[in-house]
Every structure is written in C-alpha cells, then in structure tokens.
C-alpha cells in the first residue's frame, strides 16, 4: 500500500486549521437547566433567565445506522422477521465470540438488555431496591465525582437539558423554555461565538449544523465555596466533548475541559439558580486553557494505524495526554511524563489464576461486555471506539492467602456517559462459574500524573519486570514520587495502544478489536502512577 504523501497532508491540514480558526470551531458551553414553557422572551429583570426556541437539526440517540421506518409493514403476529432471524452476526468469528446466534443467547443478559434500552429506567418497588443497587451505578450519586448536593443537582439538570438539545426525543416539538442563564450573562470561552447567539444554548445548537456528530457529557462538579449560606457561589464543572469532524477521514476529536459558573440562587422567583457568568477552559489549551487550535490540531491528522487498518473500525477517541502542571522530568529521562484528565471508566477485574501461562491480561474478559454489536446488515449499528485500554496486575493480601488481581480501565465515550443517569452492571452465572471471581464496576478517576516507557510486547511478558524497575529508578532519580497502593507498593500499569474498545451509545461495551502492530514499533507502554 502506498502511503499518502506528507506534502499532500500538510496543506490539507493547514486548510482545516484555517477553517477551524475562522468559522468552524463552534462554541461550547454547559447549558442550564430549563423548564419547558411556551416560547417567549425574558422579563425585564437583569438577572431573569432568557428563553429560546431551538429549531436546528438534532441527532438520533439510537445506535442503528438505519432507523426503522414506522410506516414499514410489520410481520404478522406469531411470525418472525426472516431478515433478523436468519442473519449471521458479522465479526463474531474474529473477535472471540460464536458464529452461531443461538449460542450467544443468554437469558440473564437479554433481561438486562431490556433495561439498557430505556433512557430513564422506572423506579423499582421498595422490596427490589436492594437488588437493583447491586446492579446499577448511579453516576450522579458518586460522591467522588459530585461531592456536594448543590453541584450534583445542577450538573444532573444540565446534562438533561444538553441531551434534549442534541438528541431527538418524544418531546422533539417542545421548545426549550426558561433558562437560568442571566440575560446579562458574562461569558468567556475559547470557542468562537455567533453574533446571533443570545445564550450558550443557542451556540451549542449551531454546532450541529457543522459537525457530523457531537456528544457532550458532564464528568464531575463541585462547589468552590464551603459556605452554603451565601446566595452567590461558584461551581466548577468538568466535561468531555466528542466530535465527528466533517473531513474525508471522519476524524474523531475528544476535547476535555472545565467551566467555572457563578450561580445566584436568590434571583429567580421559583428558586431555580441563575448563572451570572461562565468561564470555559480547555485541558489541552495551553497555559491559559484558551488555545483551541492546540487542543484539536493533532487529532485532525490521519493516523498511520487507522490508514493501515483501513475499514476495520472508525477512528478512536484517544486518551488525552496533558502537559504536567507542576512536575517535569529530568533532561535525560527516557520516559514520557503526562497527566490523564478526570474520566469515567469501566473497570472489570478477575483473579489471575494461570499467570503467564494463560495470559488473561491480554484481552478484555467476557463479563465486561454488555451488548453485541452488529456491523452489517439491515440492523447494522453505529459504534464508537476508545483507546488505549489500561491493564494493571496487583497483589492483594488477605488472611488466607495473597492473590494476584487483574483489572482493566476502559475509557467510556461521552455519548454513552451522557445517555444514562443509571448504568447497569451484570456478571452472569456462567462467568461466575469459571472460578476467577469476576467483578465489574464504573469508577470515576480524578486527574492522574503518570510516567510511561514504550514497549512492544504484552502486559504479562517476563521483560516487563525489568522495564518496571528501570522506570521506577528513573522517576526516583528525577525527584518524582511514585504513588503507593493500599498494599504499600508502587502502582504500575500497562497501556494497550493496539486495543480498541467498541461501544454503542445505547448499549455499552459490545466488542474489542486487537490491531496487529509489529513489536519493533513499540506500540504499548509500561507506566507508573505518580503523586500529583
């Protein structure tokens, strides 16, 4: 295969950046919670919220590439759709599954899939609440991500409104009514703003006219003041935006950042807080967090391994690597030092019963998957890929004996995070019978400082032990402090850059793709977590 000449790529990239700089980088904001009222304008009070009617196009929340036509003739009662029943699941021969659909049927997983199809699951009876709690992760109730109630409620309302702005719903004809943004809002953002935009919600809607797809999720929120008696407070919200860029390569751009909101809880008549000011920052926007070109330029370029494996999967949302805020490596340090922004991950675990002989750490365990992705046929699905997959092998001691635990950190795409307030978890009885004590959970990870060394092998290679020692000695020599786990040992991990986790927005993790890359290219990394 002849690669694209760099002389062609460079002018093309320059043109894209020029367009983005002048007109195509749309402003992002976290829209406010709104009540759905009749269309109108704001009242004369300076702190009253404004109203808007959003008439721009919206996206479907379904993972189906071709949404079924409601007018299509349905099969007679008692008869199955032959197209569906006779269709072979594409890709199962290559990604560890069975080629026979009946062998993939699991009554427990099918029952759980019914719940996953509902955006907001109905409340359970009190008698069932205890069982539901063990299977459901309510992300807005996670105190690690949302430590105080005021910030939690505000973030949950914002996410609800964002979803209505971006996605088609049963309320599609309804107007976005009264906003809690002040009519005199002070708004400082690194994104461009259209002159016609009265409030940030308008600009969020304008973005849908340019990008092929746009998804936004609120990751965490906290009040910056401990004094809850004050009417005016500041709230910091961290977010992720996923963009499908309208270029030939359909580049997937992941932007992470934060917004500082000044909120007045006394200015509205109905008790709804009013946002007086908003300041947006980009994690990869330079020292002041305002350089949008720096944040997106590297993600617009065609990636070599995406071109090499052309047609295999869509471009992946790659984990952001931020410049350290305080620490720096030595002049001759043979490692990479960077920060990983706050994120929500899927974290399956198993006990390592076979060690290097079975190499369980090389692939994501079966119990981590919550759906099956169809990549062809009339019910083909659109899906999002994230990379890399992080693997850690750590020892845990108990009264009986010491165990080796393998855990995976799989980054969740913003589309999936924003889709559910509640995320379901399920480990089937069949997985439990294997005997390696499988577990799965969703975990919020705050900002992390890490150091890594490139390596071409796998997580359980014998050479990894020597690489860990080399990395540990170098970070100690440069004055960096390794972060210790509960067992008092340094926390090493392994980044599988040759692995893509595939998600559907409405179903979760459904497939994993393991790319072939030569060992000489050192595609993976051995890492250690450091004290921030």
Secondary structure, 3 states (H helix, E strand, C coil): CCCCCHHHHHHHHHHHHHHHHHHHCECCCCCCCEECCCCCCCCCCCCCEEECCCCCCCECCCCECCCCCCCCCCCCCCCCCHHHHCCCCCCCCCCCCCCCHHHHCCHHHHHHHHHHCCCCCCCCCHHHHHHHHCCEEEHHHCCCCCCCHHHHHHHHHHHHHHHHHHECCCCCCCCCCEEEEEEEEEEECCCECCCCCCCHHHHHHHHHHCCCEEEEEEEEEEECCCCCCCCEEEEEEEEEEEEECCCCCCCEEEEEEEEEEEEECCCCCCCCCEEEEEEEEECCCCCCCCCHHHHHHHHHCCCHHHHHCCCCCCCEEECCCECCCCCCCCCCCCCEEEEECCEEEEEEEEECCCHHHCCHHHCCCHHHCCCCCCCCCCCCECCEEEECEEEEEEEEECCCCEEEEEEEEEECCHHHHHHCCEEECCCCHHHHCCCCCCEEEEEEECCEEEEEEEECCCCCCCHHHHHHHHHHHHHHHCCCCECECCCCCECEEEEECCEEEEEECCCEEEEEEECCCCHHHCCEEEEEEECC
